[in-house]
């Protein structure tokens, strides 16, 4: 009898244990299904937030295109709208100097955030004002001549300085001309890149490669003529303070805007630019004889000139950082630009109505717009793809122009 009672108790215990296990399994399954449902809900919210962020960016671009005074309207404003299960908000940010209203040619970004319950997604859209941006390494309405053992190639300043593995064959030479020989490469010179010629032009005749010259890329005709940038005089510069000359060595700090007549730097002088500096010169500009211009971290220099520009005699400059467009020489008139004497320039030259000559081993790293360009006597032009690819855009459009997007990326918090 004792044995039967014991066996019966054991059976009851086993049944109880099985029942408890089944209950635990059931509860676990319920918990897992709830977690899965919650995760699916979070994922859905995140995807909807992402869509809302893109909607916000599109809304921002529509508002900009509809408002001629958008730089003022949205200088400090944040726009927010409810849509679907959530909302989006966006604002405009000038990452050059923090001010949307001080310079209509500066690029900016749209920061758009979509929100659905606890899920958020922030989108960064890099924007460049319209009006003739710099999208080719060399751009001209007329002629480009490369001769006398000279060189045209490319690099990417994002990857570091030019040289070694950072030398590419993606240079672009573009002309609106359809005339025979408008782009001429000769005298043992090399163009590591491609040429684009005017609408309707025959690339085989517009581009002439002879005398031991070479071009590694393609030759094609554009389907739409280039809109070359226009250069307009900066405002608020006041009257000229007269001639300015730096010489006999020494280091000088440029930290404020200047309106001068003639501007001369020579004799081993070093000019250091701090802050965002604009210089306007009415007369000739000459930098040479071992002079150096250094753009300090976070600074920029826009040098406007109405007469001639001469950079020679071992002149050199240094831009601290990858954004080479922070050094710009802008020709307001028809004066000639001469680059020679073994000098070097890191930056951008915009001379749409003035001829540019590079010779005597001069090295230019950046981008160039010229009425015509001659690269001779061992000079070299190195296109920075960071500039022409849109990561570091150069534009001179007005504030009422319609900007264009140059890049989209998620902001990771």
Secondary structure, DSSP 8 states (H G I E B T S, - for coil): -HHHHHHHHHHHHHHHHHHHHHHHHHHHHHHHHHHHHHHHHHHHHHHHHHHHHHHHHHHHHHHHHH-TTHHHHTSS--EEEEETTEEEEEEEE-TTTS-SSS-TTS-EEEEEEEEETTEEEEEEEEEE-SSS---SSEEESS-EEE-SS-EEEEE-GGG-SSBTTB-BS-EEEEES--STTSEEE-TT-EE-EEEEE-TT--HHHHEEE-TT-EE-S-EEE-SS----------SS--S----EEE-SS-EEEE-S-EEES-EEE-TT-EEEE-SEEEEEESS-EEE-TT-EEEE-TT-EEEEEESS-EEE-TT-EEEESSS-GGGEEEEE-SS--EEE-TT-EEEEEEEETTS-EEE-TT-EEEEEEEESSEEE-TT-EEEEEHHHHTTTT------TTS--EEEEEEEE--
